[in-house]
Amino acid sequence: MRYAVLGTGDVGRTLGGRLVGLGHEVVLGSRTKDNPAALEWAGAAGPRAGTGTFAEAAAAAETVVNAVGGQVALAALEAAGAQHLDGKVLVDVSNPMAFEDGQLTLDPVGSDSVGEQIQRAFPGARVVKTLNTVNCQVMVEPTLVAGAHQIFVCGADADAKAQVTAMLGEFGWPAERVLDLGGIEAARAVEMYLPLWLSLFRQFGDADFNIEVRRGR
């Protein structure tokens, strides 16, 4: 599979590296062709790893992963180009982090989500929200957390969710631990989990945790 991973931060480099390690071809996309973090990553990741602009990465890909922050996701995807996203699965792992007077807020929140904004802005893309409820290391190595903890997917396209579930399986998430929350509007719920995640991080002092969903008999 040919992937574009948009974003050169910890999340983008971690996801890109794992996909390369699984045998996929990955282009790490950024605003400029000469992004130092992207070039360093590609040099270390091997021959299946490449770099390019957002547009170059998306154009060459079969699947696009949005790994930039939620506040800049639309701008990055606009730079990638709607024509390079149409018909493709677009995996959104971002969170709507914003800061007001030094305090974390969510924007959008409640009545909207980054996932929904992306789907509205790029109606030809097959948007699936996932992985935004765990740290990037847990994203690609769920065994860092003991037990049968869960990851979530949501989106309008059932086939796209099935493809993303298969990708998650390659990362080590068994299909029975991938919970389908329905349409892309469910992105509101998983994005609003961020404040609780941060509170747990402060309590535990590390990011190697997740939640397990249990049902009563």
N, C-alpha and C positions, 0 to 999 in steps of 0.2 A: 504494500500500500504506500502511496505517496502522500505524505502529510506536510501541511504548512502549519507551523506553530508561530503565531504572531505574538511577539513579546520576548525580550531578552533578559528579563529579571529571573529570580530564582525559580518561579513557577514554570516559565517557558523553557528555561535550560534543563530543568529536571524532567519535564514531560518529554521534551525533545530527545534528551539522552536516553531515556527509557525506551522510547519508540525505536531509536536507532539500534539499541541493544537487542531489541526483539526482531531485528532484521528489516525494518521499514526504512524507506528513504524520507529524510526530513530536511526541509528548508526552514531555517529560523529567520523569521521576517522582522524587520525593524524599519524605522523611518528612512535610514540611509544605508547604502550598500556597504559602507566602511565602518559600521558599528563595531567598536573594539570588543565588547562582550560577546557579540555574535561570532566574530572572527576567531576569538580565543576558544569559544565553545566548539566550533566546527573543527578547528585544528586538533582538539583533544578527542572529539567524538569519532573521527574516522571517515572513510571514503563515502559512506552513505549520508553524511551530514553536509549540508550546504547553507549558504546565507544569501540574502537578497533583501530588496525592499519588500514592504507589505504586498505590493502588487505582484512582484516577481514570485514571491513565495506562494501566494494564493493561485496565481495562474498555473503553476506547475503541479498543484496538488489535486488529489482526489477528495481529501478531507481536510478541513481547515479547523484549527484549534485557536480560539481566542483566549490568549493568556496574558493580555494587558489588563490594567486596572479598569474597573467598571466606569470610572469617570472619563476615561479616554477611549473606551471600546468603540463607540460609534465613529469617532474620528479615525481610528486605526482601520476599521473596516471600510470606511469611505475611501481611505487611501488605497486599500486593497482592491477596491473596485467591484461594484455590484455584478459586472459581467464575469468576474472571476469567482463569484460565490454562487451564482444561479445554479440550482440543481444539486449543489453539493451539501453534504452534511457539515454543519458548522457547530462545533462543540464549544459551548461557552462555559468557562470555569471561573469567571470573574465575580467579584463582589462589589457592591455599590458604596465603597468606602469614601466618605467625605469628612472634612474636619471643619468645625465651626468654633472659633475662640479656643482652639487647641483641643477640643473635645471631638471624639468620634461621633459622627452621625451617618445615617444611611440616606442616600439620594440617588435614585428614587426609593420610596418606601411605602408600604401599605396598599396603595391603589395601583401600583405599577412596579416594574422590575427591569433590570438591565436586559434580562433574557427576552422579555416582551418587547422592549424598545428595539432590540436587534432584529427580532422577527418582523416588526412593523416596518423598519427602515429597509430591510432586505427580504421582501416577501418571497423571492425566488429561492432563498436559502432554506435549508431544512435544519432549523435550530434545535439543539438539544442542550439543556442545562444539566450539568453534572459536576461532581468533584469539588465544588466550592465550599463544602462543609468540612473539609479536612486540610491539614497542612500538605504542602507539595510532596514531602517525603512519604507520607502515608498514602497520598494519591497513587503512587507507583509501587509502593511496598506495604500493602495493608497488613502484613504479618508483623509489622512494628507494634501493632495493637493486638493484644490477645482477645480471643473470643469471636463470636459470630456477629460482629458489628456491621452496620449497613452503610451503603452509599445510595444516592438517589438519582433518578433521571426524570426529566419531564420535557415534553415537546409535543407538537401536533402530529408529527409523522411517525407512525408505528415502525416502518422499516428503518428509518433513521435511528430510532431508539434501539432497535435490535442490533444495528451495526455498532452503536456506541457501547451497548452492553457486551458485545463481543470484544471490543477494544479493552473495556474494563476487565474482562476475563483474562486477557493477556497480561494485564497488570497484576492479576492475582485476586480479583474480586469474583467469587463464584456467582453464577447467575441468580441463585436463590437469595443472595445477599444484596442484589441490586433491586431497589424498590422503585417501581414506576408510579409516579404521583399523578400522571395524567398529562393534561395539556400544558402549554408553556406558561399559562397564568400561575401554575404552581411554583414557578421560579420566585414569586414573591415570598413564599414561605421559607424556602431554603436560603434565600438571600437575607431574610430577617433573622436567621440563626446566628449571624456573625457576632452580634453583641454577646450572646451566651458563649460562643466559642472563645471570645477574647477573655471573658470572665473566668472560664475554665483554665485557659492558658495561664492567666495570672495566678490562679490558685495552685495549679500543678507545677508551674515553673518550666514546663516543656510542652511541645506540641504533639507528642506521641499518644494521642487519645482520639476516641471517636464515640459515637453513641450506638447502642444496640436497642432495637425496637422489639418488644415482646408483646404478644397478644394473649389475653385471658382465654381460658377454655370456655 
